[in-house]
Amino acid sequence: MDDWAIKAYGITTEQISGPSRLFTTAAETSAREHVFSLLHLTREEGEFYKTGFAVLHKGTLANWLLFQWWTHSDVWCQLLSYSDLSTPESFTFSTRPVRACVHETAVIWFEQKSWIKNVLSGNADRRAYLADLMPPQMC
């Protein structure tokens, strides 16, 4: 949307065996649309690359949706939203001081290293960054 490229990750606290969906199609669609609805907020800090990543996390207390983007070449910004477990398609923007859980920080750490390697190393290769995805089940 509007030249934005956002990597998408999913995390769950549930044990999953074999290939299966972490979220319903409706929850994924709602999360995508919610992130798109937040894009206008990126202008305040700066869009710069219009590149980032999102983490949808089915936790024990709620579904968490972290939208993060890179600006000013080396600054990471985040907006946090959540939905109740009983209504996973209804995301609400959060103003709480919560940043991320330890499992989400594994994705953030991977993305930080990928940004350094692919963009800040002197190449500024957005495509290489977007192609560099965290392998499943690493966090």
Backbone as a chain_set.jsonl record, in Angstrom:
{"seq": "MDDWAIKAYGITTEQISGPSRLFTTAAETSAREHVFSLLHLTREEGEFYKTGFAVLHKGTLANWLLFQWWTHSDVWCQLLSYSDLSTPESFTFSTRPVRACVHETAVIWFEQKSWIKNVLSGNADRRAYLADLMPPQMC", "coords": {"N": [[0.841, -1.179, 0.0], [0.645, 2.163, -0.918], [3.372, 2.213, -1.681], [4.557, 0.982, 0.49], [6.348, -1.64, 2.127], [6.0, -4.393, 4.049], [7.155, -6.783, 6.155], [5.72, -9.817, 7.386], [5.069, -11.516, 10.39], [4.146, -14.33, 12.439], [3.307, -15.416, 15.691], [2.706, -17.797, 18.244], [1.497, -19.002, 21.422], [0.714, -21.537, 21.587], [1.278, -25.051, 21.096], [2.235, -26.317, 18.015], [1.904, -28.739, 15.573], [3.329, -29.828, 12.638], [2.459, -28.402, 9.379], [0.313, -25.746, 9.772], [-2.249, -23.261, 10.215], [-1.641, -20.331, 12.06], [-3.403, -18.32, 12.671], [-6.787, -17.343, 11.996], [-8.044, -16.714, 8.693], [-9.612, -14.444, 8.69], [-8.667, -13.072, 10.982], [-6.012, -12.55, 10.219], [-6.45, -10.948, 7.964], [-7.783, -8.791, 9.154], [-5.747, -7.868, 10.855], [-3.847, -7.045, 8.944], [-5.287, -5.001, 7.627], [-5.614, -3.306, 9.801], [-2.968, -2.517, 10.354], [-2.46, -1.16, 7.942], [-4.23, 0.947, 8.368], [-2.856, 2.393, 10.222], [-0.738, 3.56, 8.946], [-0.722, 6.292, 8.292], [0.123, 7.457, 10.631], [2.836, 7.172, 10.63], [3.976, 9.265, 9.348], [4.459, 11.362, 11.073], [6.84, 10.843, 12.482], [8.448, 10.107, 10.419], [8.713, 8.55, 7.275], [10.685, 7.599, 5.593], [12.111, 4.959, 4.378], [9.759, 3.584, 3.923], [9.394, 0.999, 4.864], [9.162, -1.942, 6.773], [8.182, -4.152, 9.479], [5.8, -6.496, 10.76], [4.379, -8.037, 13.614], [2.252, -10.51, 14.553], [0.906, -11.787, 17.362], [-0.341, -14.429, 19.051], [-1.076, -14.439, 22.177], [-1.22, -15.361, 25.702], [-2.92, -13.688, 27.077], [-3.975, -11.888, 25.259], [-4.268, -10.994, 21.758], [-1.53, -9.727, 20.173], [-0.351, -7.059, 18.216], [2.288, -5.871, 16.626], [3.553, -3.209, 14.91], [6.236, -2.153, 13.107], [8.645, 0.132, 11.877], [11.29, 1.475, 9.846], [13.128, 4.47, 10.081], [14.787, 7.62, 9.397], [17.109, 6.441, 8.553], [18.445, 4.77, 10.55], [16.722, 4.391, 12.721], [14.352, 2.795, 14.715], [10.921, 2.454, 14.843], [7.814, 1.947, 16.584], [4.421, 0.851, 16.692], [1.829, -0.261, 18.74], [-0.776, -2.605, 18.965], [-3.752, -4.395, 19.93], [-5.933, -7.259, 20.357], [-8.787, -8.773, 21.833], [-8.825, -12.147, 22.992], [-11.205, -13.43, 22.498], [-12.353, -11.982, 20.465], [-10.672, -11.863, 17.973], [-10.469, -10.388, 15.625], [-10.825, -7.717, 16.067], [-8.969, -5.146, 16.403], [-7.306, -2.852, 18.558], [-5.683, 0.197, 18.931], [-2.94, 0.736, 21.048], [-1.987, 2.709, 23.832], [-0.526, 2.077, 25.951], [2.46, 1.557, 27.976], [3.701, -0.765, 27.161], [6.104, -2.625, 25.397], [7.222, -5.01, 24.08], [7.074, -8.608, 24.203], [9.28, -11.217, 25.381], [9.41, -13.195, 23.388], [8.595, -11.845, 21.102], [10.685, -10.061, 20.91], [12.673, -11.633, 19.86], [12.095, -11.726, 17.138], [12.32, -9.01, 16.593], [15.054, -8.611, 17.149], [16.214, -10.231, 15.145], [15.322, -8.801, 12.888], [16.551, -6.343, 13.313], [19.27, -7.006, 13.011], [19.151, -7.825, 10.348], [18.461, -5.426, 9.077], [20.746, -3.881, 9.572], [22.678, -5.427, 8.225], [21.71, -5.485, 5.542], [20.942, -2.882, 4.804], [22.236, -0.775, 6.222], [24.875, -1.369, 5.821], [26.166, -0.146, 3.8], [25.236, -0.808, 1.353], [22.491, -0.326, 1.122], [20.201, -1.921, 0.414], [17.101, -2.459, -0.102], [15.466, -4.495, -1.166], [16.953, -6.82, -0.613], [16.838, -6.77, 2.17], [14.04, -7.145, 2.525], [13.764, -9.691, 1.494], [15.09, -11.207, 3.328], [14.155, -13.253, 5.645], [13.136, -14.246, 8.908], [13.73, -17.526, 9.912], [11.172, -20.061, 10.331], [10.012, -20.977, 13.596], [12.157, -20.043, 15.157], [11.999, -18.437, 17.392]], "CA": [[0.0, 0.0, 0.0], [1.379, 3.428, -0.99], [4.798, 1.851, -1.775], [5.038, 0.358, 1.719], [6.654, -3.067, 2.133], [5.996, -4.78, 5.456], [7.273, -8.223, 6.399], [4.715, -10.259, 8.355], [5.422, -12.669, 11.209], [3.142, -14.798, 13.367], [3.802, -16.143, 16.869], [1.648, -18.298, 19.117], [1.935, -19.704, 22.633], [0.235, -22.908, 21.448], [2.122, -26.019, 20.401], [1.72, -26.621, 16.68], [2.655, -29.816, 14.921], [3.133, -29.828, 11.199], [2.0, -27.133, 8.8], [-1.05, -25.332, 10.108], [-2.415, -21.817, 10.318], [-1.615, -19.779, 13.417], [-4.545, -17.419, 12.828], [-7.809, -17.465, 10.965], [-7.89, -15.774, 7.588], [-10.252, -13.188, 9.104], [-7.767, -12.381, 11.91], [-4.886, -12.056, 9.44], [-6.944, -9.841, 7.147], [-8.044, -7.676, 10.062], [-4.445, -7.35, 11.286], [-3.273, -6.332, 7.793], [-6.038, -3.761, 7.447], [-5.332, -2.425, 10.934], [-1.641, -1.93, 10.112], [-2.637, -0.158, 6.888], [-4.916, 2.114, 8.94], [-1.891, 3.122, 11.052], [0.345, 4.117, 8.126], [-0.705, 7.755, 8.341], [0.84, 7.865, 11.849], [4.283, 7.118, 10.407], [4.429, 10.554, 8.792], [4.898, 12.251, 12.154], [8.249, 10.589, 12.764], [9.135, 9.992, 9.136], [8.529, 7.256, 6.621], [11.984, 7.322, 5.006], [12.154, 3.842, 3.438], [8.442, 2.932, 3.83], [9.746, -0.403, 5.023], [9.114, -2.377, 8.158], [7.712, -5.507, 9.737], [4.703, -6.604, 11.712], [4.33, -9.298, 14.35], [0.957, -10.852, 15.131], [1.25, -12.748, 18.414], [-1.453, -14.98, 19.836], [-0.549, -14.634, 23.519], [-2.12, -15.98, 26.673], [-3.866, -12.686, 27.556], [-4.541, -11.134, 24.134], [-3.53, -11.042, 20.499], [-0.734, -8.503, 20.087], [0.045, -6.698, 16.857], [3.356, -4.879, 16.646], [3.94, -2.695, 13.599], [7.503, -1.453, 13.253], [9.212, 0.627, 10.62], [12.602, 2.119, 9.931], [13.145, 5.854, 9.63], [16.069, 8.322, 9.62], [18.05, 5.388, 8.181], [18.804, 3.792, 11.577], [15.827, 4.498, 13.879], [13.266, 1.838, 14.694], [9.703, 2.971, 15.465], [6.819, 0.895, 16.783], [3.062, 1.094, 17.146], [1.328, -1.501, 19.329], [-2.22, -2.785, 19.012], [-4.117, -5.691, 20.508], [-7.336, -7.67, 20.286], [-9.174, -9.746, 22.837], [-8.781, -13.505, 22.448], [-12.547, -13.833, 22.055], [-12.668, -11.232, 19.241], [-9.347, -11.621, 17.402], [-10.502, -9.52, 14.441], [-11.09, -6.329, 16.49], [-7.74, -4.586, 16.957], [-7.356, -1.534, 19.162], [-4.372, 0.833, 19.103], [-2.606, 0.822, 22.467], [-1.102, 3.78, 24.3], [0.166, 1.56, 27.133], [3.914, 1.578, 27.815], [4.191, -2.095, 26.792], [6.918, -2.582, 24.185], [7.228, -6.323, 23.434], [7.422, -9.723, 25.092], [10.578, -11.813, 25.055], [9.303, -13.924, 22.126], [8.549, -10.831, 20.036], [12.001, -9.448, 20.762], [13.487, -12.484, 18.986], [11.842, -11.238, 15.781], [12.902, -7.664, 16.526], [16.509, -8.781, 17.094], [16.525, -10.699, 13.805], [15.083, -7.702, 11.956], [17.606, -5.339, 13.536], [20.487, -7.498, 12.357], [18.908, -7.816, 8.905], [18.522, -4.029, 8.627], [22.164, -3.496, 9.595], [23.375, -6.178, 7.169], [21.226, -5.226, 4.178], [20.693, -1.476, 4.488], [23.241, 0.136, 6.796], [26.234, -1.843, 5.538], [26.707, 0.592, 2.673], [24.528, -1.203, 0.129], [21.114, 0.192, 1.163], [19.459, -2.828, -0.456], [15.772, -2.711, 0.47], [14.997, -5.81, -1.627], [17.659, -7.855, 0.15], [16.232, -6.752, 3.505], [12.703, -7.739, 2.456], [13.904, -11.119, 1.215], [15.74, -11.827, 4.486], [13.104, -13.564, 6.614], [13.481, -15.087, 10.042], [13.223, -18.891, 9.71], [10.116, -20.464, 11.274], [10.32, -21.62, 14.876], [13.419, -19.577, 15.753], [11.835, -17.723, 18.652]], "C": [[0.888, 1.246, 0.0], [2.897, 3.214, -0.972], [5.376, 1.287, -0.488], [5.303, -1.123, 1.48], [6.831, -3.465, 3.598], [6.088, -6.299, 5.547], [6.257, -8.604, 7.476], [5.187, -11.53, 9.057], [4.249, -13.044, 12.102], [3.78, -15.621, 14.467], [2.584, -16.628, 17.646], [2.249, -18.981, 20.333], [1.543, -21.173, 22.57], [1.269, -23.78, 20.755], [1.469, -26.358, 19.069], [2.573, -27.731, 16.088], [2.321, -29.81, 13.441], [2.673, -28.484, 10.683], [0.538, -26.864, 9.159], [-1.074, -23.825, 10.252], [-2.367, -21.401, 11.776], [-2.873, -18.986, 13.706], [-5.564, -17.707, 11.745], [-7.512, -16.454, 9.863], [-8.481, -14.421, 7.971], [-9.345, -12.4, 10.047], [-6.571, -11.801, 11.161], [-5.291, -10.851, 8.591], [-7.184, -8.61, 7.999], [-6.733, -7.048, 10.533], [-3.805, -6.536, 10.168], [-3.967, -4.982, 7.601], [-5.784, -2.781, 8.592], [-3.969, -1.755, 10.763], [-1.741, -0.866, 9.019], [-3.299, 1.102, 7.43], [-3.985, 2.96, 9.8], [-0.824, 3.84, 10.237], [0.41, 5.637, 8.173], [0.053, 8.27, 9.575], [2.356, 7.866, 11.656], [4.833, 8.448, 9.914], [4.975, 11.484, 9.871], [6.387, 12.084, 12.454], [9.065, 10.511, 11.482], [9.005, 8.602, 8.576], [9.837, 6.73, 6.031], [11.943, 6.199, 3.975], [10.78, 3.24, 3.145], [8.608, 1.42, 3.895], [9.695, -0.77, 6.5], [8.678, -3.819, 8.283], [6.609, -5.462, 10.78], [4.746, -7.99, 12.346], [2.929, -9.441, 14.924], [1.207, -12.011, 16.082], [0.001, -13.158, 19.179], [-0.885, -15.335, 21.201], [-1.55, -15.313, 24.437], [-3.179, -15.004, 27.169], [-4.595, -11.952, 26.431], [-3.779, -11.492, 22.871], [-2.821, -9.701, 20.383], [-0.302, -8.292, 18.652], [1.047, -5.563, 16.938], [3.66, -4.479, 15.215], [5.171, -1.827, 13.804], [8.013, -1.012, 11.885], [10.514, 1.349, 10.909], [12.5, 3.531, 9.377], [14.509, 6.468, 9.948], [17.24, 7.366, 9.435], [18.296, 4.361, 9.28], [17.929, 3.852, 12.834], [14.655, 3.545, 13.675], [12.089, 2.428, 15.459], [8.699, 1.833, 15.595], [5.473, 1.471, 17.2], [2.509, -0.252, 17.593], [-0.191, -1.49, 19.348], [-2.502, -4.165, 19.599], [-5.577, -5.989, 20.208], [-7.568, -8.706, 21.373], [-9.154, -11.134, 22.201], [-10.139, -13.948, 21.909], [-12.99, -13.103, 20.788], [-11.362, -10.862, 18.533], [-9.322, -10.69, 16.196], [-10.677, -8.05, 14.79], [-9.864, -5.747, 17.181], [-7.951, -3.161, 17.443], [-5.932, -1.032, 19.32], [-4.127, 1.034, 20.59], [-1.691, 2.007, 22.757], [-0.368, 3.348, 25.557], [1.68, 1.559, 26.902], [4.519, 0.221, 27.456], [4.958, -1.99, 25.479], [6.84, -3.917, 23.435], [7.521, -7.389, 24.483], [8.73, -10.338, 24.598], [10.526, -12.559, 23.719], [9.268, -12.959, 20.938], [9.914, -10.192, 19.831], [12.95, -10.321, 19.944], [13.32, -12.047, 17.534], [12.488, -9.867, 15.604], [14.425, -7.741, 16.392], [16.93, -9.248, 15.696], [16.402, -9.56, 12.798], [16.125, -6.593, 12.098], [18.887, -5.762, 12.83], [20.338, -7.489, 10.839], [19.003, -6.4, 8.343], [19.978, -3.551, 8.563], [22.901, -4.133, 8.423], [22.984, -5.707, 5.767], [21.061, -3.759, 3.805], [21.799, -0.564, 5.001], [24.68, -0.246, 6.489], [26.894, -1.103, 4.377], [26.012, 0.263, 1.368], [23.145, -0.575, 0.017], [20.219, -0.6, 0.218], [18.141, -3.23, 0.194], [15.255, -4.095, 0.078], [15.669, -6.944, -0.865], [17.107, -7.93, 1.574], [14.882, -7.457, 3.488], [12.749, -9.239, 2.197], [14.49, -11.894, 2.394], [14.701, -12.032, 5.591], [13.606, -14.471, 7.721], [12.9, -16.484, 9.802], [12.14, -19.242, 10.734], [10.699, -21.143, 12.51], [11.671, -21.238, 15.46], [13.21, -18.916, 17.104], [11.127, -18.554, 19.699]], "O": [[1.787, 1.365, 0.833], [3.62, 3.962, -0.315], [6.593, 1.129, -0.39], [4.582, -1.781, 0.73], [7.7, -2.942, 4.295], [5.205, -7.013, 5.072], [5.968, -7.81, 8.371], [5.638, -12.483, 8.422], [3.451, -12.186, 12.481], [4.68, -16.423, 14.217], [1.558, -15.95, 17.697], [3.373, -19.479, 20.283], [1.982, -21.969, 23.4], [2.042, -23.301, 19.925], [0.275, -26.653, 19.015], [3.802, -27.667, 16.101], [1.152, -29.788, 13.056], [2.515, -27.535, 11.451], [-0.346, -27.671, 8.873], [-0.029, -23.191, 10.396], [-2.98, -22.041, 12.631], [-3.362, -18.971, 14.836], [-5.228, -18.255, 10.695], [-6.814, -15.464, 10.082], [-7.929, -13.376, 7.624], [-9.258, -11.178, 9.928], [-6.157, -10.675, 11.439], [-4.564, -9.86, 8.513], [-6.825, -7.501, 7.603], [-6.624, -5.823, 10.601], [-3.277, -5.452, 10.417], [-3.311, -3.954, 7.433], [-5.744, -1.569, 8.378], [-3.834, -0.555, 11.003], [-1.167, 0.214, 9.156], [-2.969, 2.208, 7.0], [-4.286, 4.12, 10.08], [-0.077, 4.652, 10.785], [1.497, 6.209, 8.101], [0.566, 9.389, 9.564], [3.08, 8.491, 12.432], [6.025, 8.721, 10.052], [5.857, 12.301, 9.604], [7.102, 13.066, 12.654], [10.255, 10.823, 11.482], [9.159, 7.606, 9.283], [10.05, 5.518, 5.986], [11.755, 6.476, 2.79], [10.649, 2.456, 2.205], [8.043, 0.674, 3.096], [10.129, -0.005, 7.362], [8.783, -4.605, 7.343], [6.504, -4.522, 11.568], [5.099, -8.978, 11.702], [2.475, -8.591, 15.691], [1.659, -13.079, 15.671], [-0.628, -12.348, 19.86], [-0.286, -16.396, 21.374], [-2.599, -15.78, 23.994], [-4.234, -15.433, 27.637], [-5.702, -11.451, 26.627], [-2.774, -12.201, 22.913], [-3.456, -8.651, 20.486], [0.067, -9.239, 17.957], [0.696, -4.432, 17.276], [3.991, -5.332, 14.391], [5.147, -0.876, 14.586], [7.831, -1.698, 10.879], [10.798, 1.767, 12.031], [11.874, 3.765, 8.343], [15.294, 5.882, 10.695], [18.258, 7.495, 10.115], [18.355, 3.168, 8.979], [18.354, 3.408, 13.901], [14.05, 3.498, 12.604], [12.246, 2.857, 16.602], [8.724, 0.877, 14.82], [5.396, 2.441, 17.954], [2.692, -1.262, 16.914], [-0.813, -0.489, 19.705], [-1.6, -4.991, 19.743], [-6.353, -5.101, 19.855], [-6.651, -9.422, 21.776], [-9.433, -11.279, 21.011], [-10.212, -14.746, 20.975], [-13.909, -13.558, 20.106], [-10.986, -9.69, 18.493], [-8.248, -10.246, 15.788], [-10.677, -7.208, 13.893], [-9.731, -5.841, 18.401], [-8.67, -2.373, 16.829], [-5.066, -1.765, 19.797], [-5.028, 1.46, 21.313], [-0.742, 2.271, 22.019], [0.336, 4.149, 26.17], [2.131, 1.561, 25.757], [5.742, 0.081, 27.45], [4.5, -1.33, 24.547], [6.433, -3.947, 22.274], [8.134, -7.114, 25.514], [9.215, -10.004, 23.516], [11.514, -12.553, 22.984], [9.851, -13.238, 19.89], [10.266, -9.821, 18.711], [13.928, -9.817, 19.391], [14.294, -12.003, 16.782], [13.126, -9.599, 14.585], [15.013, -7.007, 15.598], [17.888, -8.725, 15.128], [17.279, -9.377, 11.953], [16.528, -5.981, 11.109], [19.511, -4.964, 12.132], [21.29, -7.181, 10.122], [19.557, -6.192, 7.264], [20.38, -2.893, 7.603], [23.655, -3.464, 7.715], [23.846, -5.549, 4.904], [21.041, -3.421, 2.622], [22.249, 0.328, 4.282], [25.606, 0.476, 6.857], [28.034, -1.392, 4.013], [26.178, 0.976, 0.379], [22.679, -0.318, -1.093], [19.565, -0.037, -0.66], [18.071, -4.208, 0.94], [14.668, -4.792, 0.906], [15.016, -7.925, -0.511], [16.929, -9.019, 2.12], [14.611, -8.286, 4.357], [11.865, -9.973, 2.637], [14.387, -13.12, 2.438], [14.406, -11.122, 6.365], [14.416, -15.366, 7.48], [11.709, -16.616, 9.519], [12.185, -18.774, 11.872], [11.743, -21.793, 12.453], [12.272, -22.029, 16.186], [14.15, -18.838, 17.895], [10.914, -18.087, 20.817]]}, "num_chains": 1, "name": "protein.A"}
